[in-house]
Amino acid sequence: MPVINVIGAGLAGSEAAHIAALMGVDVKLYEMKPVKYSPAHHSESFAELVCSNSLRADAVTNAVGLLKKELRITGSLIMEAADKARVPAGGALAVDREEFSGFITDWIRSSDKITVINEEITKIPSDDEITVIATGPLTDGELYDDIGRLCGDDTLHFFDAAAPIVMGSSIDMSKAFRASRYSKGGDDYINCPMDKDEYLAFYRELIGAERAAVKDFDREIVFEGCMPIETMASRGEDTMRFGPLKPVGLIDPRTGKEPYACLQLRQDDRAKTMYNLVGFQTRLKWDEQKRVFGMIPGLENAEYYRMGVMHRNTYLNSPLHLEDTYRFKGRENLFFAGQMTGVEGYIESTASGFLAGYYAALKALDMEIPFKPGSNTVMGAMAAYVSDPSIKHFVPMNANFGIVNPMPGKFKGKDGKKMKCQAIADRSIEEMAEFAGVLEKLKVS
């Protein structure tokens, strides 16, 4: 019977195992939890969400929203779990973390095609075994060293951070208010408004607050999408007001006006007990987080479920080492997936895992590739981007329309951009529907 190894049961590894199992391939899924945990992981469940419970925009006129649609069309396990575990978040897709991970874990453990092995893998399996490495951006230790030897150069890395989560009942609602920006989504967010004096006092304390020591941080790359709030503040007095603290589209019901600055808190679980400080990734010391964030109106007595944390992420110089099938150049049976390939974000990691699992399963079945999503799709465009040898300075990349094939024709007028994005989406959806038809024929009942 054909068999593959999948190392790591995060979003990418779980998705890879899922598609391979549906194609009739036996999967050995190696997951080191609960034997060992990374600094950012705490749950025994698979596909644990770490930095945020938000899977970002859901509209197909946004690249990551279109990528979700592509995954839904092709039968993604992660998207099925996300839709079942959805919690209110305006125009974004956010989930109850435990319900989301629990659904994925239950599906994988109940599959008769997947054997879960709880142990840490410290070396890349031999090339006579078909393997997908999806150990994530926190890969370290002996496996990290072995991957480094395989690549023959220094593995790249950058720093990533997670925002704090507070207890909803500890937020002072006499100072905060519920609303979504521009009233899109009703009252999905809790908003903590600040006047100018409150904002400037917070800003001064934030830039002077004591940070946790993170080795080599000041010499490393910080991914812009997860920049620590104190790093953002250090770029200028108003930088936060044009970022996570922008007040645009929010009206304080007590004043009838937009506040000078405003922090939004997003629901983190279905029961509305946990709220994530949106955009407040940080490496401040924990007591400093409580002190400084407690200056924000409504958070003076906030109780924290999780403090903000920072960790070093690892990714390959993929244009040097990967093909557009996520296969490692020069290793017939070795594939990589997830954030370590340089795709940045939960959904992007999921998509890379889907394709890596698909191509690895075809290899195990000794089949030619019957269909390969192209750069008219976001999924295919990401695979093409991370394997593009013309890229000389490779850094992690979120899904975006800039890497998708240009849409011919002119789109003019005030709605031109939206019409163009919709045309890109329509083109992608048509191609992915064809892919879904191919997959249906490959699946084993």
PyMOL commands that set and color helices and strands:
alter all, ss='L'
color gray80, all
select helices_A, chain A and resi 11-22+63-73+77-84+97-110+141-151+168-170+181-183+196-208+217-219+224-226+229-233+240-242+286-293+318-321+339-341+346-364+378-386+401-403+416-442
alter helices_A, ss='H'
color red, helices_A
select strands_A, chain A and resi 3-7+26-30+54-57+86-87+92-95+114-117+131-133+156-162+165-167+177-178+189-194+221-222+261-267+274-277+304-306+309-315+334-336
alter strands_A, ss='S'
color yellow, strands_A
deselect
rebuild
show_as cartoon
